[in-house]
């Protein structure tokens, strides 16, 4: 039995409205980075205030918020590169 060869060639301009999708992706990434920055500021502020007042519980929460916000910014920034890396890895000939 012969199985046909299937291929896919991703093209950003392949469908109508692709420019709107790209704008949506760019806008979402910008909002996500802005929210991560706000979270880092708030987390660092809580961390600093709680450390100054010797409130170890809130200091740990503030530190965690700042670190998680930094990790979120890392994921947002690295996501396109990771997707492109794995897409290229998946299209390599064996």
N, CA, C and O atoms as a GROMACS GRO file, in nm:
protein
  376
    1UNK      N    1   0.085  -0.117   0.000
    1UNK     CA    2   0.000   0.000   0.000
    1UNK      C    3   0.090   0.124   0.000
    1UNK      O    4   0.187   0.130   0.076
    2UNK      N    5   0.058   0.219  -0.083
    2UNK     CA    6   0.136   0.342  -0.094
    2UNK      C    7   0.072   0.451  -0.010
    2UNK      O    8  -0.048   0.479  -0.022
    3UNK      N    9   0.152   0.511   0.073
    3UNK     CA   10   0.103   0.622   0.154
    3UNK      C   11   0.160   0.750   0.095
    3UNK      O   12   0.282   0.761   0.077
    4UNK      N   13   0.074   0.846   0.066
    4UNK     CA   14   0.118   0.972   0.007
    4UNK      C   15   0.206   1.053   0.100
    4UNK      O   16   0.197   1.041   0.223
    5UNK      N   17   0.289   1.132   0.041
    5UNK     CA   18   0.379   1.218   0.118
    5UNK      C   19   0.304   1.347   0.151
    5UNK      O   20   0.246   1.412   0.064
    6UNK      N   21   0.306   1.382   0.278
    6UNK     CA   22   0.238   1.501   0.325
    6UNK      C   23   0.346   1.601   0.366
    6UNK      O   24   0.446   1.564   0.427
    7UNK      N   25   0.325   1.727   0.332
    7UNK     CA   26   0.421   1.829   0.373
    7UNK      C   27   0.347   1.954   0.416
    7UNK      O   28   0.230   1.975   0.382
    8UNK      N   29   0.416   2.035   0.491
    8UNK     CA   30   0.360   2.162   0.536
    8UNK      C   31   0.470   2.267   0.528
    8UNK      O   32   0.585   2.243   0.566
    9UNK      N   33   0.434   2.382   0.478
    9UNK     CA   34   0.529   2.492   0.466
    9UNK      C   35   0.465   2.615   0.530
    9UNK      O   36   0.390   2.687   0.465
   10UNK      N   37   0.494   2.639   0.659
   10UNK     CA   38   0.433   2.753   0.728
   10UNK      C   39   0.462   2.885   0.657
   10UNK      O   40   0.576   2.913   0.619
   11UNK      N   41   0.357   2.964   0.639
   11UNK     CA   42   0.369   3.092   0.571
   11UNK      C   43   0.280   3.192   0.646
   11UNK      O   44   0.159   3.174   0.655
   12UNK      N   45   0.343   3.295   0.698
   12UNK     CA   46   0.269   3.394   0.776
   12UNK      C   47   0.163   3.462   0.690
   12UNK      O   48   0.057   3.498   0.742
   13UNK      N   49   0.187   3.479   0.563
   13UNK     CA   50   0.093   3.547   0.473
   13UNK      C   51  -0.002   3.448   0.404
   13UNK      O   52  -0.071   3.486   0.310
   14UNK      N   53  -0.007   3.323   0.450
   14UNK     CA   54  -0.083   3.219   0.384
   14UNK      C   55  -0.234   3.232   0.391
   14UNK      O   56  -0.303   3.182   0.302
   15UNK      N   57  -0.287   3.298   0.491
   15UNK     CA   58  -0.431   3.312   0.505
   15UNK      C   59  -0.468   3.459   0.516
   15UNK      O   60  -0.389   3.540   0.562
   16UNK      N   61  -0.589   3.492   0.474
   16UNK     CA   62  -0.633   3.630   0.494
   16UNK      C   63  -0.644   3.660   0.643
   16UNK      O   64  -0.686   3.576   0.722
   17UNK      N   65  -0.606   3.779   0.680
   17UNK     CA   66  -0.611   3.818   0.820
   17UNK      C   67  -0.487   3.782   0.898
   17UNK      O   68  -0.483   3.800   1.020
   18UNK      N   69  -0.384   3.731   0.831
   18UNK     CA   70  -0.262   3.693   0.901
   18UNK      C   71  -0.195   3.812   0.967
   18UNK      O   72  -0.136   3.800   1.074
   19UNK      N   73  -0.205   3.930   0.902
   19UNK     CA   74  -0.146   4.049   0.963
   19UNK      C   75  -0.216   4.085   1.094
   19UNK      O   76  -0.152   4.134   1.187
   20UNK      N   77  -0.346   4.061   1.101
   20UNK     CA   78  -0.421   4.087   1.224
   20UNK      C   79  -0.376   3.989   1.333
   20UNK      O   80  -0.361   4.028   1.449
   21UNK      N   81  -0.355   3.865   1.296
   21UNK     CA   82  -0.307   3.765   1.392
   21UNK      C   83  -0.169   3.804   1.444
   21UNK      O   84  -0.143   3.792   1.564
   22UNK      N   85  -0.081   3.851   1.355
   22UNK     CA   86   0.052   3.893   1.398
   22UNK      C   87   0.044   4.012   1.492
   22UNK      O   88   0.118   4.018   1.590
   23UNK      N   89  -0.046   4.106   1.464
   23UNK     CA   90  -0.065   4.221   1.552
   23UNK      C   91  -0.118   4.176   1.688
   23UNK      O   92  -0.078   4.229   1.791
   24UNK      N   93  -0.208   4.077   1.688
   24UNK     CA   94  -0.261   4.023   1.812
   24UNK      C   95  -0.151   3.957   1.895
   24UNK      O   96  -0.145   3.975   2.016
   25UNK      N   97  -0.066   3.881   1.830
   25UNK     CA   98   0.046   3.816   1.899
   25UNK      C   99   0.140   3.921   1.957
   25UNK      O  100   0.180   3.911   2.073
   26UNK      N  101   0.176   4.022   1.877
   26UNK     CA  102   0.267   4.127   1.924
   26UNK      C  103   0.206   4.204   2.041
   26UNK      O  104   0.274   4.233   2.139
   27UNK      N  105   0.078   4.237   2.030
   27UNK     CA  106   0.012   4.310   2.138
   27UNK      C  107   0.001   4.228   2.265
   27UNK      O  108   0.021   4.280   2.375
   28UNK      N  109  -0.030   4.101   2.251
   28UNK     CA  110  -0.040   4.013   2.367
   28UNK      C  111   0.095   3.999   2.436
   28UNK      O  112   0.104   4.000   2.559
   29UNK      N  113   0.201   3.986   2.357
   29UNK     CA  114   0.335   3.976   2.415
   29UNK      C  115   0.372   4.105   2.489
   29UNK      O  116   0.432   4.100   2.596
   30UNK      N  117   0.336   4.219   2.432
   30UNK     CA  118   0.365   4.347   2.498
   30UNK      C  119   0.289   4.359   2.630
   30UNK      O  120   0.346   4.403   2.730
   31UNK      N  121   0.163   4.321   2.630
   31UNK     CA  122   0.084   4.326   2.753
   31UNK      C  123   0.140   4.229   2.857
   31UNK      O  124   0.147   4.261   2.976
   32UNK      N  125   0.178   4.110   2.813
   32UNK     CA  126   0.233   4.011   2.906
   32UNK      C  127   0.363   4.062   2.969
   32UNK      O  128   0.386   4.042   3.088
   33UNK      N  129   0.448   4.127   2.889
   33UNK     CA  130   0.571   4.182   2.944
   33UNK      C  131   0.543   4.297   3.040
   33UNK      O  132   0.610   4.311   3.142
   34UNK      N  133   0.444   4.380   3.007
   34UNK     CA  134   0.408   4.490   3.096
   34UNK      C  135   0.355   4.437   3.229
   34UNK      O  136   0.389   4.490   3.335
   35UNK      N  137   0.273   4.335   3.224
   35UNK     CA  138   0.219   4.276   3.347
   35UNK      C  139   0.331   4.210   3.428
   35UNK      O  140   0.332   4.220   3.551
   36UNK      N  141   0.425   4.144   3.360
   36UNK     CA  142   0.539   4.085   3.430
   36UNK      C  143   0.623   4.192   3.498
   36UNK      O  144   0.672   4.172   3.609
   37UNK      N  145   0.641   4.306   3.431
   37UNK     CA  146   0.718   4.415   3.490
   37UNK      C  147   0.648   4.472   3.613
   37UNK      O  148   0.711   4.498   3.715
   38UNK      N  149   0.517   4.491   3.603
   38UNK     CA  150   0.440   4.540   3.718
   38UNK      C  151   0.449   4.439   3.833
   38UNK      O  152   0.466   4.478   3.949
   39UNK      N  153   0.438   4.311   3.801
   39UNK     CA  154   0.450   4.208   3.904
   39UNK      C  155   0.586   4.208   3.970
   39UNK      O  156   0.598   4.188   4.091
   40UNK      N  157   0.691   4.230   3.890
   40UNK     CA  158   0.826   4.236   3.947
   40UNK      C  159   0.841   4.357   4.038
   40UNK      O  160   0.901   4.347   4.146
   41UNK      N  161   0.787   4.471   3.996
   41UNK     CA  162   0.794   4.592   4.080
   41UNK      C  163   0.719   4.572   4.212
   41UNK      O  164   0.772   4.603   4.319
   42UNK      N  165   0.598   4.520   4.204
   42UNK     CA  166   0.518   4.499   4.324
   42UNK      C  167   0.584   4.395   4.414
   42UNK      O  168   0.593   4.414   4.536
   43UNK      N  169   0.629   4.285   4.355
   43UNK     CA  170   0.696   4.181   4.433
   43UNK      C  171   0.821   4.232   4.502
   43UNK      O  172   0.845   4.201   4.618
   44UNK      N  173   0.902   4.310   4.429
   44UNK     CA  174   1.024   4.366   4.490
   44UNK      C  175   0.989   4.465   4.601
   44UNK      O  176   1.057   4.471   4.703
   45UNK      N  177   0.884   4.542   4.580
   45UNK     CA  178   0.841   4.637   4.684
   45UNK      C  179   0.794   4.567   4.809
   45UNK      O  180   0.829   4.605   4.920
   46UNK      N  181   0.713   4.463   4.791
   46UNK     CA  182   0.665   4.387   4.906
   46UNK      C  183   0.782   4.320   4.977
   46UNK      O  184   0.790   4.319   5.100
   47UNK      N  185   0.874   4.266   4.899
   47UNK     CA  186   0.992   4.201   4.954
   47UNK      C  187   1.072   4.299   5.038
   47UNK      O  188   1.113   4.268   5.150
   48UNK      N  189   1.095   4.419   4.984
   48UNK     CA  190   1.175   4.519   5.056
   48UNK      C  191   1.105   4.566   5.183
   48UNK      O  192   1.166   4.572   5.290
   49UNK      N  193   0.976   4.599   5.171
   49UNK     CA  194   0.903   4.647   5.290
   49UNK      C  195   0.892   4.540   5.398
   49UNK      O  196   0.911   4.567   5.516
   50UNK      N  197   0.862   4.418   5.355
   50UNK     CA  198   0.847   4.310   5.452
   50UNK      C  199   0.981   4.276   5.516
   50UNK      O  200   0.985   4.243   5.635
   51UNK      N  201   1.089   4.281   5.442
   51UNK     CA  202   1.220   4.256   5.501
   51UNK      C  203   1.256   4.364   5.602
   51UNK      O  204   1.312   4.337   5.707
   52UNK      N  205   1.222   4.487   5.568
   52UNK     CA  206   1.251   4.599   5.658
   52UNK      C  207   1.173   4.590   5.788
   52UNK      O  208   1.222   4.629   5.894
   53UNK      N  209   1.051   4.538   5.781
   53UNK     CA  210   0.967   4.525   5.901
   53UNK      C  211   0.980   4.388   5.967
   53UNK      O  212   0.904   4.356   6.059
   54UNK      N  213   1.074   4.306   5.919
   54UNK     CA  214   1.101   4.172   5.974
   54UNK      C  215   0.981   4.078   5.963
   54UNK      O  216   0.959   3.995   6.050
   55UNK      N  217   0.906   4.093   5.856
   55UNK     CA  218   0.794   4.004   5.830
   55UNK      C  219   0.842   3.901   5.727
   55UNK      O  220   0.833   3.926   5.606
   56UNK      N  221   0.891   3.788   5.774
   56UNK     CA  222   0.955   3.689   5.688
   56UNK      C  223   0.858   3.623   5.590
   56UNK      O  224   0.896   3.589   5.478
   57UNK      N  225   0.735   3.606   5.633
   57UNK     CA  226   0.636   3.542   5.545
   57UNK      C  227   0.610   3.628   5.421
   57UNK      O  228   0.616   3.578   5.309
   58UNK      N  229   0.582   3.757   5.441
   58UNK     CA  230   0.556   3.845   5.327
   58UNK      C  231   0.682   3.872   5.246
   58UNK      O  232   0.674   3.896   5.125
   59UNK      N  233   0.798   3.870   5.311
   59UNK     CA  234   0.924   3.887   5.237
   59UNK      C  235   0.944   3.771   5.140
   59UNK      O  236   0.986   3.790   5.026
   60UNK      N  237   0.914   3.651   5.186
   60UNK     CA  238   0.926   3.534   5.098
   60UNK      C  239   0.824   3.541   4.985
   60UNK      O  240   0.855   3.505   4.871
   61UNK      N  241   0.703   3.587   5.014
   61UNK     CA  242   0.600   3.600   4.910
   61UNK      C  243   0.641   3.706   4.808
   61UNK      O  244   0.624   3.685   4.688
   62UNK      N  245   0.694   3.818   4.854
   62UNK     CA  246   0.738   3.922   4.762
   62UNK      C  247   0.854   3.875   4.675
   62UNK      O  248   0.857   3.903   4.555
   63UNK      N  249   0.949   3.804   4.735
   63UNK     CA  250   1.061   3.750   4.659
   63UNK      C  251   1.011   3.652   4.553
   63UNK      O  252   1.056   3.656   4.438
   64UNK      N  253   0.918   3.567   4.592
   64UNK     CA  254   0.864   3.470   4.496
   64UNK      C  255   0.790   3.540   4.383
   64UNK      O  256   0.800   3.499   4.267
   65UNK      N  257   0.715   3.645   4.415
   65UNK     CA  258   0.643   3.720   4.311
   65UNK      C  259   0.741   3.784   4.214
   65UNK      O  260   0.718   3.782   4.093
   66UNK      N  261   0.849   3.841   4.265
   66UNK     CA  262   0.949   3.903   4.178
   66UNK      C  263   1.016   3.798   4.089
   66UNK      O  264   1.036   3.822   3.970
   67UNK      N  265   1.049   3.684   4.145
   67UNK     CA  266   1.114   3.578   4.066
   67UNK      C  267   1.020   3.518   3.962
   67UNK      O  268   1.061   3.491   3.849
   68UNK      N  269   0.896   3.496   4.000
   68UNK     CA  270   0.799   3.441   3.905
   68UNK      C  271   0.772   3.540   3.792
   68UNK      O  272   0.757   3.500   3.677
   69UNK      N  273   0.767   3.669   3.824
   69UNK     CA  274   0.748   3.769   3.720
   69UNK      C  275   0.867   3.771   3.624
   69UNK      O  276   0.849   3.786   3.503
   70UNK      N  277   0.987   3.756   3.678
   70UNK     CA  278   1.105   3.747   3.592
   70UNK      C  279   1.101   3.624   3.503
   70UNK      O  280   1.136   3.631   3.385
   71UNK      N  281   1.059   3.511   3.559
   71UNK     CA  282   1.048   3.388   3.480
   71UNK      C  283   0.941   3.402   3.372
   71UNK      O  284   0.957   3.351   3.261
   72UNK      N  285   0.832   3.471   3.404
   72UNK     CA  286   0.726   3.493   3.304
   72UNK      C  287   0.779   3.577   3.189
   72UNK      O  288   0.749   3.549   3.073
   73UNK      N  289   0.857   3.681   3.220
   73UNK     CA  290   0.916   3.763   3.114
   73UNK      C  291   1.012   3.681   3.029
   73UNK      O  292   1.019   3.699   2.908
   74UNK      N  293   1.087   3.592   3.093
   74UNK     CA  294   1.178   3.504   3.020
   74UNK      C  295   1.102   3.413   2.923
   74UNK      O  296   1.144   3.395   2.809
   75UNK      N  297   0.992   3.358   2.968
   75UNK     CA  298   0.911   3.270   2.883
   75UNK      C  299   0.852   3.348   2.765
   75UNK      O  300   0.854   3.301   2.652
   76UNK      N  301   0.799   3.468   2.793
   76UNK     CA  302   0.741   3.549   2.685
   76UNK      C  303   0.847   3.584   2.582
   76UNK      O  304   0.822   3.578   2.461
   77UNK      N  305   0.965   3.620   2.628
   77UNK     CA  306   1.072   3.657   2.536
   77UNK      C  307   1.129   3.539   2.459
   77UNK      O  308   1.166   3.552   2.343
   78UNK      N  309   1.137   3.424   2.523
   78UNK     CA  310   1.199   3.307   2.461
   78UNK      C  311   1.101   3.223   2.380
   78UNK      O  312   1.144   3.140   2.300
   79UNK      N  313   0.972   3.241   2.398
   79UNK     CA  314   0.872   3.155   2.333
   79UNK      C  315   0.885   3.151   2.181
   79UNK      O  316   0.885   3.041   2.124
   80UNK      N  317   0.896   3.265   2.111
   80UNK     CA  318   0.910   3.256   1.965
   80UNK      C  319   1.034   3.178   1.921
   80UNK      O  320   1.029   3.099   1.827
   81UNK      N  321   1.145   3.200   1.990
   81UNK     CA  322   1.267   3.127   1.957
   81UNK      C  323   1.254   2.978   1.982
   81UNK      O  324   1.301   2.896   1.903
   82UNK      N  325   1.189   2.942   2.094
   82UNK     CA  326   1.169   2.800   2.124
   82UNK      C  327   1.078   2.734   2.021
   82UNK      O  328   1.105   2.622   1.977
   83UNK      N  329   0.971   2.802   1.983
   83UNK     CA  330   0.879   2.746   1.883
   83UNK      C  331   0.952   2.728   1.750
   83UNK      O  332   0.938   2.625   1.685
   84UNK      N  333   1.030   2.828   1.710
   84UNK     CA  334   1.105   2.818   1.584
   84UNK      C  335   1.210   2.708   1.591
   84UNK      O  336   1.231   2.636   1.492
   85UNK      N  337   1.277   2.693   1.706
   85UNK     CA  338   1.377   2.588   1.722
   85UNK      C  339   1.315   2.450   1.704
   85UNK      O  340   1.366   2.368   1.628
   86UNK      N  341   1.204   2.426   1.774
   86UNK     CA  342   1.142   2.294   1.765
   86UNK      C  343   1.077   2.270   1.630
   86UNK      O  344   1.071   2.156   1.583
   87UNK      N  345   1.027   2.375   1.566
   87UNK     CA  346   0.972   2.360   1.432
   87UNK      C  347   1.083   2.322   1.335
   87UNK      O  348   1.064   2.235   1.250
   88UNK      N  349   1.198   2.387   1.346
   88UNK     CA  350   1.312   2.352   1.259
   88UNK      C  351   1.363   2.213   1.289
   88UNK      O  352   1.400   2.139   1.197
   89UNK      N  353   1.365   2.176   1.416
   89UNK     CA  354   1.407   2.042   1.454
   89UNK      C  355   1.314   1.936   1.398
   89UNK      O  356   1.358   1.829   1.357
   90UNK      N  357   1.186   1.967   1.395
   90UNK     CA  358   1.088   1.871   1.344
   90UNK      C  359   1.089   1.859   1.193
   90UNK      O  360   1.039   1.759   1.140
   91UNK      N  361   1.143   1.956   1.122
   91UNK     CA  362   1.142   1.951   0.976
   91UNK      C  363   1.273   1.899   0.918
   91UNK      O  364   1.286   1.888   0.796
   92UNK      N  365   1.370   1.866   1.002
   92UNK     CA  366   1.498   1.812   0.951
   92UNK      C  367   1.474   1.674   0.893
   92UNK      O  368   1.400   1.592   0.948
   93UNK      N  369   1.540   1.650   0.781
   93UNK     CA  370   1.530   1.517   0.717
   93UNK      C  371   1.611   1.416   0.797
   93UNK      O  372   1.716   1.448   0.854
   94UNK      N  373   1.562   1.296   0.802
   94UNK     CA  374   1.630   1.188   0.878
   94UNK      C  375   1.737   1.128   0.793
   94UNK      O  376   1.806   1.036   0.838
   0.00000   0.00000   0.00000
